[in-house]
Amino acid sequence: MKFNSASSKVAVAGAALVAAFGLAGAAQAQSQGPYVGGSVGGSHYKGSPVGNAETDRSTTATKLYGGYQVTPNFAVEGGYVDLGKFDSSAGQLKANGAYLDAVGKLPIAGPWSAIGRVGVINGKTEGLGGNGRDVNAKLGAGVEYAIDSNLAVRGEWERYRLDTSSGKANTDTYTVGVKYAF
């Protein structure tokens, strides 16, 4: 596992933010226990052009996850994310990986909550004659709307740091999904 100093600073700042969310406010909706969910949305590659060729930097991302709500304001979540395929005249780059996050939740008003996350991704990139796999930092923020005590809708932004054949790259996702608590 390797983190560069910028990734380490982002991870520490994100962990502090998640801890603050986890300690703040009163609970709503699910108080404790397991949950599952899935999201879909846009994925935007923010690295150098793939193979030094013009790159289609947007595609579709999907995410499946499971977690455990430890307290009303703090959860541990793990899952799999497919960041999609990015095309260029030099070929295609695919990115995906498994992740583990600390997730903080801060009630805003009524059924609305702000969520923040920090974690790690064991990311894999493949294509253009090279494959990369490494553990890197990830973070995100969003909102959650509790429909009832078991069902919620999430809108999130997440940034994944990945190793590619042309160096480090960030991929941002903007997703909407559903979470079901048991």
N, C-alpha and C positions, 0 to 999 in steps of 0.2 A: 504494500500500500504506500503510495507516495502522494503527498500534497505539496504544492508549491506555497510560498509564503502568502501570496494573495488569496489562494483557496483557503488556507488555514485561518486567515483573518476574517474572511467571509463566513466560514463555518463557526468560528467563535462568536462573531456578532449575531449570526442567526440563532445559535444556541441560547444566547442571552435573551433574544427576542422571544423565542419559544418558551423559555422559562418564565419570562414576565407574563406572557399570555396565560401560561399554566397556573400561575399564582393569583391572577386577577379575577375579579368579578364572581357573580353567582352563576349557578348552573342552570341550563335549560335543556330540554329534550333529553337525550341519552345521558345518564349519569356515569355508568360504568358498564363494561362488558365488551364482547367481540362485535365486530362489524365487517362488512364486505362492501365493495363498490366497483364501479367502472366509470371511465370518462373517455370522451372523444373530442377532438378539436384540431387546431392547426399547430404545425411544428415549423419553426423557422431557424434555419442553420445560419450561424453567425461566425463562420471560420473563413479561412482563405478559400478561394475557389477550388473546387475539387479537381485535382490533377492540373492545377493552373489553367483551367478552362472555365468559361462562363458556366455558372452553376444555378440550377433552379433551386432556390433557397427555401421554398415553402412546400409542405406536403401535409399529410394527415397523420396525427398521433393518436394512439390508443393506450389506455392504462387500465390494468386490473389490479386490485389491491385488497388486502385484509388488514385489520388492525385490532388493537385492544384499547378501549377508552379506560385509562388507568384512574383518572379523576375526571370530574366534569369539564376541566379545562386543559387536560393533557392526555395525549394518546401516543402509542408507538404503532407505526404503520409500515408494512412491507408490501412489495408488489413487483410487477413486471411492466415495463413501458416499452412500446414500440414507437420509436421516434420517426420512422418512415424511411423512404428512399429519396435521395437527392440526386437528380440527374445533371450530367454535364456532357459536353461533346467528348470528353475523355473516358466516360463510363458512368457508373452509378456507385453511390456510397449509401450503405444501409447502416442504421444505428438502432440499438436496443440495449436493454439491460435490466438487471434486478436491482432494487433499491431498498433502503431501510431509512426511515425518517422518524424524528421526534416532531409531533404536531401539537401546536398550542391553539387554543380556541378562546376567544374573548367575546362575550355577548355584547351586541350593539344595541338592539331594540327589538322587543317582541321575539319573533322566531329567527331573527338575523344574528349571525355571529361572524366575526373576522377570524380567519385562520392563517397561521404562519407555520412554516415548516423548514427544517434544516436536516440534512442527512448525507448519505453517501450512495453512489451508484456504482455498481460493478458493470461498467458500460462496455459494449462491444461495437466496434465499427468494422465493416468489411466492404471490400470492393477496390477497384482501381489497382489491382495487383498487390494489395497489402491489407492486413488485418490488424486491428488494435484492440487490446483489452487492458483495462486498468481501473482501479478504484479512484474515484474523484468525488469532490464535494458537489452537492446540489442544494437548492433552496427554492422557496416559493411562498406565495401569499394568495389569499382569495377570500371569498365570502361563502357562507353556508346558510341555506334557508331550511329550517326544520318544518316539514309538512306535518308530522306528528312525532311521537316519541321514538318511532322506529325508522322513519323514512325522511331523508334530507336530500336536497339538491345542492351541488357545489359548482362554483365557477372559480377557476384557478389559473394563475400564471406560475410556471416553474422553469427554472434554469438548470440545465444539465451540462456539466463540464465533461468533455470527451477527448480521448486521444484519437487522432486520425493519422493517416500516412503523411499529411502535410503539417503535423503539429497539433497543438491543443486547439479545441474549438468549443464554443458555447452553442447550445441548441435551446431555444425558448419554446415552451408550449403554452397554448391558451386553450383550456378545455372546459367542458361542461359535463357533469356526470351526476350519478345517483349513488347514495350511500344507504345501506340498509343495516340497522343495528338489531341484534338478537336480544 
